[in-house]
Amino acid sequence: MTRLYTEQLHISYGNNLIVKGLNIKIPDQQITTIIGANGCGKSTLLKAITRVLPHHSGNIILDGESITTENTKKLAKKMAILPQTPESASGLTVGELVSYGRFPHQNGFGKLTKKDLEVINWSLEVTGIMDFKYRSVDALSGGQRQRVWIAMALAQETEMIFLDEPTTYLDMAHQLEVLELLHKLNKEENRTIVMVLHDLNQAARFADYIIALKNGEVVKAGPSDEVIQPAVLREVFQIDAVIGRDPRTNKKMCLTYDLIKGEENHEKTTYSIPTAISNAY
């Protein structure tokens, strides 16, 4: 049974239709990545699925019920979202910010219980930031701050975590650090991870399932190896890509690409792929 899926989903900004008749399924306990060119509706889709943004028509179904009728606190116990640009945490310590993730579980005056404190500490431990608990969020590096926001999402104790471009503004090492953390949470905690990524090779390396969008419609959705294909990337990004395999993970990856400048004048280039890579197909 698929817990989360959409039916003929349409999402608009004013009179501008961004997402058109989308039917997608989010695999349980897997990492799903949404890819596509700028403005194709990736972030819009993520916001609609998590009810941050209302949809125009169609349905978003979670556990057999439309999310539009779900109680807000009850929904917040099922899914957490980390936006592309989180709100400022100025003046807060790491522990204070992470504690905000316990809001859906609190009653009355919102006093933290023993269970709340245990979950907060667990979230700090699993994200590797326990040593920063009493440090100001403002004093941390970009990668460390991103871990804090992920810890807050974990403290929410949801089975589904949605992230909008979690590696934006981070250097290569911190990007890898964040993605490896999400991979660990998926494999060891069975969390369903859904994220928007710009980097094709990061998507190919870490995703079990990829949804490729173009102009608000699905071009291809399926296992990573089925989506990272020259024909799909040509349609989605207008690039002529050479696909090989990562020698460390054996996942498909984009080795190089050219822009397609008009199909009528385009002549496909023949590339010589190194033996060590071609043997990985």
C-alpha positions as CSV (number, residue, x, y, z in Angstrom):
1,M,0.0,0.0,0.0
2,T,1.3,3.5,-0.9
3,R,0.6,5.9,1.9
4,L,1.1,9.1,-0.1
5,Y,0.0,9.8,-3.7
6,T,-1.7,12.5,-5.8
7,E,-4.7,12.3,-8.2
8,Q,-5.0,14.7,-11.1
9,L,-3.3,17.4,-9.0
10,H,-3.4,21.0,-10.4
11,I,-1.6,23.8,-8.6
12,S,-1.8,27.4,-9.5
13,Y,-0.2,30.8,-8.6
14,G,-3.1,33.2,-9.3
15,N,-4.1,32.4,-12.9
16,N,-0.8,30.7,-13.7
17,L,-1.1,26.9,-13.7
18,I,2.2,25.5,-12.5
19,V,1.4,21.8,-11.9
20,K,-1.0,20.1,-14.3
21,G,-2.9,16.9,-13.7
22,L,-0.2,15.2,-11.7
23,N,-0.5,11.6,-10.7
24,I,2.4,10.5,-8.6
25,K,3.1,7.9,-5.9
26,I,5.7,8.4,-3.1
27,P,7.3,5.0,-2.2
28,D,7.3,4.3,1.5
29,Q,10.6,4.1,3.4
30,Q,12.6,5.1,0.3
31,I,14.4,8.3,-0.8
32,T,12.6,10.1,-3.5
33,T,14.2,13.0,-5.4
34,I,12.3,15.4,-7.6
35,I,14.4,16.9,-10.5
36,G,13.7,19.3,-13.3
37,A,14.7,22.7,-14.7
38,N,14.1,25.9,-12.8
39,G,10.5,26.9,-12.7
40,C,9.2,23.4,-13.6
41,G,7.2,23.1,-10.4
42,K,9.5,21.1,-8.1
43,S,9.2,23.3,-5.0
44,T,5.6,24.0,-5.7
45,L,4.8,20.3,-5.7
46,L,6.7,19.8,-2.5
47,K,4.8,22.6,-0.8
48,A,1.4,21.4,-2.0
49,I,2.1,17.8,-0.8
50,T,2.9,19.1,2.7
51,R,-0.1,21.6,2.7
52,V,2.2,24.6,2.8
53,L,0.6,25.7,-0.4
54,P,-3.1,25.1,-1.4
55,H,-3.8,23.2,-4.6
56,H,-6.3,24.2,-7.3
57,S,-7.9,20.9,-7.9
58,G,-7.3,17.2,-7.6
59,N,-6.4,15.2,-4.5
60,I,-3.4,14.6,-2.3
61,I,-4.0,11.4,-0.3
62,L,-2.2,10.3,2.8
63,D,-3.2,7.1,4.6
64,G,-6.4,7.0,2.7
65,E,-7.5,10.5,3.5
66,S,-7.3,13.9,1.8
67,I,-4.7,16.1,3.5
68,T,-7.1,19.0,3.1
69,T,-9.4,17.6,5.7
70,E,-6.6,16.4,8.1
71,N,-6.2,18.1,11.4
72,T,-3.1,20.3,11.4
73,K,-1.4,18.8,14.4
74,K,-2.2,15.3,13.3
75,L,-0.7,16.0,9.9
76,A,2.4,17.5,11.6
77,K,2.9,14.2,13.3
78,K,3.1,12.4,10.0
79,M,5.2,14.8,7.8
80,A,7.9,17.4,8.4
81,I,9.2,19.9,5.9
82,L,12.5,21.7,5.7
83,P,12.0,24.7,3.3
84,Q,14.7,25.9,0.9
85,T,15.3,29.0,3.1
86,P,14.4,28.3,6.7
87,E,13.2,31.2,8.8
88,S,15.8,33.0,10.8
89,A,16.7,31.4,14.1
90,S,18.5,34.5,15.4
91,G,19.1,34.5,19.1
92,L,18.2,30.8,19.6
93,T,20.4,28.0,20.8
94,V,20.6,24.8,18.9
95,G,18.7,23.0,21.6
96,E,15.9,25.6,21.7
97,L,15.5,25.5,17.9
98,V,15.3,21.7,17.8
99,S,12.8,21.7,20.7
100,Y,10.3,23.5,18.3
101,G,9.9,20.2,16.5
102,R,8.0,18.9,19.5
103,F,5.2,21.4,19.1
104,P,2.7,18.9,17.4
105,H,3.1,16.6,20.4
106,Q,2.6,19.2,23.1
107,N,-0.6,20.0,25.0
108,G,-1.7,22.8,27.3
109,F,1.0,25.3,27.9
110,G,3.6,23.5,25.8
111,K,5.9,22.5,28.7
112,L,8.5,20.0,27.5
113,T,8.0,16.5,29.0
114,K,10.6,13.9,29.8
115,K,9.7,12.2,26.5
116,D,10.2,15.5,24.6
117,L,13.6,16.0,26.1
118,E,14.6,12.4,25.3
119,V,13.5,12.9,21.6
120,I,15.3,16.2,21.4
121,N,18.5,14.7,22.7
122,W,18.2,11.7,20.3
123,S,17.7,14.1,17.4
124,L,20.9,16.0,18.4
125,E,22.8,12.7,18.8
126,V,21.8,11.2,15.5
127,T,22.6,14.4,13.5
128,G,25.9,14.7,15.3
129,I,25.3,18.1,16.9
130,M,24.9,17.3,20.6
131,D,28.1,19.2,21.3
132,F,26.4,22.3,19.9
133,K,23.2,22.0,22.1
134,Y,23.9,25.3,24.0
135,R,25.6,27.1,21.2
136,S,23.9,29.9,19.3
137,V,22.6,28.8,15.9
138,D,24.0,32.0,14.5
139,A,27.6,30.9,15.4
140,L,27.4,27.7,13.3
141,S,28.6,27.0,9.8
142,G,26.1,26.5,6.9
143,G,26.5,22.7,7.1
144,Q,26.0,22.7,10.8
145,R,23.0,24.9,10.7
146,Q,21.4,22.6,8.1
147,R,22.0,19.7,10.5
148,V,20.2,21.6,13.2
149,W,17.1,22.1,10.9
150,I,17.1,18.4,10.1
151,A,17.3,17.6,13.8
152,M,14.3,19.8,14.4
153,A,12.4,17.9,11.7
154,L,13.5,14.6,13.3
155,A,12.3,15.9,16.7
156,Q,8.9,16.1,15.1
157,E,8.9,12.3,15.1
158,T,7.4,12.0,11.6
159,E,7.8,9.0,9.3
160,M,8.1,11.4,6.3
161,I,10.6,14.2,5.9
162,F,10.4,16.6,2.9
163,L,13.4,18.8,2.0
164,D,13.5,21.6,-0.6
165,E,17.0,21.8,-2.0
166,P,18.8,20.9,1.3
167,T,22.2,21.3,-0.2
168,T,21.7,24.9,-1.5
169,Y,24.5,27.3,-0.5
170,L,26.7,24.5,1.0
171,D,30.1,23.6,-0.3
172,M,30.8,20.1,-1.7
173,A,31.9,18.6,1.6
174,H,28.9,19.9,3.5
175,Q,26.5,18.8,0.7
176,L,27.8,15.3,1.0
177,E,27.6,15.4,4.7
178,V,23.9,16.4,4.7
179,L,23.0,13.8,2.0
180,E,24.8,11.0,3.8
181,L,22.9,11.9,7.0
182,L,19.6,11.7,5.1
183,H,20.7,8.3,3.6
184,K,21.5,7.1,7.1
185,L,18.1,8.2,8.5
186,N,16.4,6.4,5.6
187,K,18.3,3.1,6.0
188,E,18.6,3.0,9.8
189,E,15.4,4.8,10.9
190,N,13.2,3.8,7.9
191,R,12.3,7.4,7.3
192,T,10.6,8.2,4.0
193,I,12.7,11.1,2.5
194,V,11.4,13.3,-0.3
195,M,13.7,16.1,-1.6
196,V,14.2,18.5,-4.4
197,L,17.8,18.4,-5.8
198,H,19.4,20.4,-8.6
199,D,22.5,18.2,-8.9
200,L,21.8,15.2,-11.2
201,N,24.6,13.1,-9.8
202,Q,23.6,13.6,-6.2
203,A,20.0,12.6,-7.1
204,A,21.3,9.5,-9.0
205,R,23.6,8.5,-6.1
206,F,21.2,8.9,-3.2
207,A,17.7,8.4,-4.6
208,D,15.9,5.1,-4.8
209,Y,13.2,6.7,-6.8
210,I,13.2,9.9,-9.0
211,I,10.4,12.0,-10.4
212,A,11.5,14.1,-13.4
213,L,9.3,17.1,-14.1
214,K,9.0,19.5,-17.1
215,N,6.5,22.3,-17.1
216,G,4.5,20.9,-14.2
217,E,4.1,17.5,-15.7
218,V,5.9,14.1,-15.1
219,V,8.3,13.1,-17.9
220,K,9.5,10.0,-16.1
221,A,9.1,8.6,-12.6
222,G,10.8,5.4,-11.4
223,P,13.9,3.8,-10.0
224,S,17.0,6.0,-10.3
225,D,18.6,3.9,-13.1
226,E,15.4,4.2,-15.2
227,V,15.2,8.0,-15.0
228,I,18.9,8.8,-15.4
229,Q,18.8,8.1,-19.1
230,P,19.9,10.3,-22.1
231,A,16.4,10.4,-23.6
232,V,14.9,11.6,-20.3
233,L,17.5,14.2,-19.6
234,R,17.2,15.4,-23.2
235,E,13.4,16.0,-22.6
236,V,13.7,17.5,-19.2
237,F,16.8,19.6,-19.4
238,Q,17.5,19.9,-23.2
239,I,20.9,18.4,-22.8
240,D,22.7,15.7,-24.7
241,A,24.1,13.6,-21.8
242,V,26.6,10.8,-21.7
243,I,25.7,8.4,-18.9
244,G,28.1,6.0,-17.2
245,R,28.3,4.4,-13.8
246,D,29.9,5.7,-10.6
247,P,32.9,3.4,-9.9
248,R,32.2,3.6,-6.1
249,T,28.4,3.1,-6.0
250,N,27.7,1.6,-9.4
251,K,24.8,4.0,-9.7
252,K,24.3,5.7,-13.0
253,M,25.8,9.2,-13.4
254,C,26.0,12.0,-15.9
255,L,29.6,12.0,-17.2
256,T,29.3,15.0,-19.4
257,Y,26.7,16.9,-21.5
258,D,26.2,19.4,-24.2
259,L,23.3,21.9,-24.7
260,I,20.9,21.1,-27.4
261,K,20.5,24.2,-29.6
262,G,17.6,23.3,-31.7
263,E,16.8,19.7,-32.7
264,E,16.8,20.5,-36.4
265,N,20.4,21.5,-36.4
266,H,21.6,19.1,-33.8
267,E,24.1,16.4,-34.8
268,K,24.7,13.8,-32.1
269,T,28.3,13.7,-31.0
270,T,30.1,10.3,-30.7
271,Y,32.1,10.1,-27.4
272,S,34.9,7.8,-26.4
273,I,34.1,6.5,-22.9
274,P,37.1,5.3,-20.9
275,T,37.3,1.5,-20.6
276,A,37.1,1.5,-16.8
277,I,33.8,3.4,-17.0
278,S,32.3,1.7,-20.1
279,N,32.9,-1.7,-18.4
280,A,30.6,-0.6,-15.5
281,Y,27.5,-0.5,-17.7
